[in-house]
Amino acid sequence: MIDPGALSVGDELPELGAPPISRLTLALYAGASGDHNPIHVDLDFARQSGLDDVLAHGMLAMAYIGRALTSSVPRQSIRALKARFVSPIPVHDRLTVTGVVTGHVEDRDETFATVALSATNEAGIVRVTGEAWIGPV
């Protein structure tokens, strides 16, 4: 675990390499989240929508970002997390989550490290970006 008090601008969090997103992963995530949108689980629906295959849930990628954080810093030090879904995530994508400390922010007399996060596939296509506040530092 990284000590939040030791975070400096430019520090990188350990990479998290997720396994390829399979249909089983999507089915299990749909069951756990309650998101049974057919674009995630129904190949015929995806093809009728003009896609080659189903798409992964954006929140699944955000969960990988969360896992990268909780694997790197104590959970109680994660004060905020936001994400932006940049591009659709096809089934079979293999995402890698990276994070880098970009600065510090003051809030209610405490200082937090800001961490820029990114979930990128094997081709280098960014699928999700995010920012977390870690601390206090």
C-alpha positions in Angstrom: 0.0 0.0 0.0 1.1 3.5 -0.8 1.1 6.0 2.1 -1.2 8.9 0.9 1.1 11.3 2.9 4.0 10.3 0.6 2.2 11.1 -2.7 4.0 13.7 -4.8 3.1 15.2 -8.2 4.3 12.8 -10.9 4.1 9.6 -8.8 2.4 6.7 -10.6 0.1 4.2 -9.1 0.8 0.5 -9.9 -0.9 -0.5 -13.1 -3.9 -2.8 -12.9 -4.2 -5.2 -15.8 -7.7 -6.6 -16.1 -8.5 -9.9 -17.8 -10.2 -9.7 -21.2 -13.9 -8.8 -20.8 -15.8 -12.0 -21.6 -19.5 -12.6 -22.1 -19.5 -14.4 -18.8 -18.1 -11.3 -17.1 -20.8 -9.2 -18.7 -23.6 -11.7 -17.6 -22.2 -11.7 -14.1 -21.9 -8.0 -13.9 -25.5 -7.6 -15.3 -26.8 -9.8 -12.6 -24.8 -8.0 -9.8 -25.7 -4.5 -11.0 -29.2 -5.1 -12.3 -28.2 -3.5 -15.6 -29.6 -6.0 -18.1 -29.6 -3.5 -21.1 -29.6 -5.8 -24.1 -26.7 -3.8 -25.7 -24.5 -5.6 -23.0 -25.9 -9.1 -23.2 -27.8 -9.7 -26.4 -25.8 -10.3 -29.6 -28.8 -10.1 -31.9 -29.8 -6.8 -30.4 -26.3 -5.4 -30.7 -26.1 -6.4 -34.4 -29.6 -4.9 -35.0 -28.1 -1.7 -33.5 -25.3 -1.7 -36.1 -22.6 -3.2 -33.8 -20.4 -6.3 -34.4 -20.9 -7.5 -30.9 -22.1 -6.5 -27.4 -20.5 -3.7 -25.4 -19.3 -3.8 -21.8 -20.9 -1.8 -19.1 -19.1 1.5 -18.6 -19.5 1.0 -14.9 -17.6 -2.3 -15.1 -14.6 -0.3 -16.3 -15.1 2.2 -13.5 -15.1 -0.8 -11.1 -11.6 -1.7 -12.5 -10.5 1.9 -11.8 -11.9 1.5 -8.2 -10.0 -1.7 -7.9 -6.8 -0.1 -9.0 -7.2 2.5 -6.3 -8.1 0.1 -3.5 -5.2 -2.1 -4.4 -2.8 0.9 -4.2 -3.9 3.1 -1.3 -5.9 2.5 1.9 -9.6 2.5 1.2 -10.3 5.1 3.8 -8.0 7.6 2.0 -10.1 7.6 -1.2 -12.2 10.8 -0.6 -13.7 11.2 -4.1 -13.8 9.4 -7.4 -15.4 10.6 -10.7 -15.2 9.1 -14.2 -15.9 10.0 -17.7 -16.9 7.3 -20.3 -14.8 8.2 -23.4 -15.5 5.4 -25.8 -17.6 2.2 -26.0 -15.9 -0.9 -24.7 -16.3 -4.0 -26.9 -16.5 -7.5 -25.4 -13.0 -9.0 -25.3 -11.3 -5.7 -24.7 -8.4 -6.1 -22.1 -8.2 -2.9 -20.1 -5.2 -1.6 -18.2 -5.8 1.1 -15.5 -3.1 3.6 -14.8 -2.9 6.5 -12.5 -0.6 9.5 -11.9 -0.6 12.2 -9.2 -1.3 15.5 -11.0 -1.5 17.9 -8.1 -3.0 18.8 -4.7 -6.3 20.3 -3.7 -7.4 22.0 -0.5 -10.8 21.1 1.0 -12.0 22.0 4.5 -8.5 22.6 5.8 -7.2 19.3 4.4 -4.9 18.7 1.5 -5.6 15.8 -1.0 -3.6 14.5 -3.8 -5.4 14.5 -7.1 -4.9 11.4 -9.2 -5.7 11.2 -12.9 -6.8 7.7 -13.9 -7.3 6.0 -17.3 -8.6 2.7 -18.5 -7.0 1.9 -21.9 -7.3 -1.2 -24.1 -4.5 -3.1 -25.7 -4.6 -0.9 -28.8 -4.1 2.2 -26.7 -7.7 3.4 -27.0 -8.8 5.3 -23.9 -12.1 3.9 -22.7 -12.6 5.7 -19.4 -10.9 8.5 -17.6 -11.2 9.6 -14.1 -10.0 11.6 -11.2 -9.6 10.7 -7.5 -8.8 12.6 -4.4 -6.5 10.7 -2.0 -5.6 11.8 1.4 -5.3 13.8 3.4 -1.6 14.2 2.5 
